[in-house]
C-alpha cells in the first residue's frame, strides 16, 4: 500500500511539473512536454516547514464595478469621491462578523492570521505544510528549474472547508514560482538636465516644482543598495530625501532585479529630485497584490511606479494571484492612487519573454488592467540645443524588443478609453494598451547607478518611473489628482498639445499614427503643458 501511495504521488508530481512548465509547440499553442524537461522535482515539502499564503476575500463585485465606473465619470455625483482603505473595506469587503467567523474557523484549524488590511482584500496566513495540506486537500511539492530557481507548488486544486467559502474567493501564495520579471532590457545616457529640457520640465523646476512634499512608491521584487543611490546623487548633483524601504514578507534581495529597482529610483529622482521615494519590496515569490495592498494601507503615496509583470497567459499565473492583484488594484483606484506600469519590452509579442519562439500577439499583465496607467516606449531625438525634436515608437525587430502594446485577452475596454485612434480595425471591445509612452529605446537611456557602476537604463521600466516622476511634479503644481488615467484621455481631446503625438515607428506589429495607437498610446508628455492642462481641469471640477 505504501508503494502504491508513493507511485500515486510521483505520478501527481509529474503532472504538476508538466502543468507548471509550459513551452510552446506548433502554431504557438502551449506544449507542456518540451519545457517540462527543464523542471526537476525535488520532493514533498517537509511537513514541519512553514508555509505563508493568503486568502483573497470576496467583495461586492457588482457594486464595486458600478462605483469605479461612477468614480471616473464626470457626469456622476460620485465622480472623484475617493475612499480611504477602511471605507473601501466597509463598503465592499466582507462584513466584520463574517471576517470574525473566518478567523475563528482558521484558528480552530491551527492557521493564524499574520496580517490583514483595512481594505479587506486579503488575509495573510502562516502554518505548517502539514496543516495547509489538511486544510486545502493538496500536496505541496518542491521544484527547481534550469536557472536554479526553486519554488513550491500544490498538487491538486486547493479547496477550503465549505464554511469558509462565503468569505473567500481564492487562495494565493501556495505556488511560489517566480512569475513576475522586470521590464528592462539591460545595455554616457540621458542625465536629469537632458530629460528636463527634452520633455519641457525645465519651467516647472525653475518655478520651484521639484517634487517636494510628494511621495512616489516604487513596487518591486528585488532591492537596491543605498550606495548606488548615493553614487547616482553624486554623479548627477541631486540632493533629495533618502529612499525609504518597506519590506513585504522580508523584502527583496540583491539579484538580477536590482538594476530594475535602481532604474526606477534613479529615474523618479532625475525628474522629481525632492520627492520622497518609498521602495515597497517583496521576494520573488510574492504577488503584486501584496505590494499594492501594503501601499494602500500605509496611505503615504498617491503615485506609484511598477516595472514588473508577466505575459497575460492564464497558465503563467499562480493560482489566486490574479484575483489578489485585481482586488488590491481596485482598492488603490478607489483611494485615488495612480500606478504607472511598464507595458513590457517585447513589443506586441510579450509572451516571447517566456517563450522566445512564439509568434502570437500578447500583452503584459497587470499593464493590461484598466486600473493602472500602461506606459509604452519611444526612441527620443533632440535638436542640437537639447530641445525636443521627434519620437518614434520603440521597436528593434531583429533583437525582438519594443514597447508593449495590444489588446487584453480578458479585460473590457473602459468607457473612458476614448478618442481619435482608440476605435480602429483591431478593436474588439477589450482593453487596449498602452495609455501613454516615454523614453525606452537604449539610445534614449537614462543615467542609472547600479552595483557600483554608472550605466544607462532603457525599456518601458524606464518610461514608467519617468511618468511617475513627471506626475509627482504635476501633482505638486496642480493639487490632488486621484486616479489620472481617465483625465489623461480627456486632456488629449481638449488640449492635445499636452502630449507629443508619436506618429512614426511601431512595436514590431502595430504602427504608430495620429491620435492613440497600440505602440505609443496617447504619446509622451510635454510636462509643463500637461501640468497646466491638469490644473485647469482640476479647477473646473
QUIQUI-V570936 format. One line per field, one symbol per residue. burial: b if it has 9 or more other C-alpha atoms within 8 Angstrom, else e. Layout:
burial=???
This chain:
burial=eeeeeeeeeeebbbebbbbbbbbbeeebeebbbbbbeebbbeeebeeeeebbbbbbbbbeeeebeebbebbbbeeeebbeebbebbbbbbebbbeeebbeebbebbbeeebbbeebbbbbbbbbbbbbbbbbbebbbbbbbbbbbeeeebbbbbbeebebeeebbebbbbbbbbbbbbbebbbbeeeebbbbebbbbbbbbeebbeeebbbbebbbbbbbbbbbeeebbebbbeeeebebeebeebbbeebbbbeebbbbbbbbbbbbbbbbbbbbbbbbbbbbbbbebbbbbbbbbeeebbbbbbbbbbbbeeebbbbbbbbbbbbbbbbbbbbbbbbbbbbbbbbbbbbbeebeebeebbbbbbbbbbebbbbbbbbbebeeebbbeebbbbbbeeebbbbbbbbbeebebeeebebebbbeeebeebbbbbbbbbbbbbebbbbbbbeeebbbbbbbbbbbbbbbbbbbbbbbbbbebbbebbeebebbeeeeebbbbbbbbbbbebbbbbbbbbbbbbbbbbbbbbbbbbbeebeee
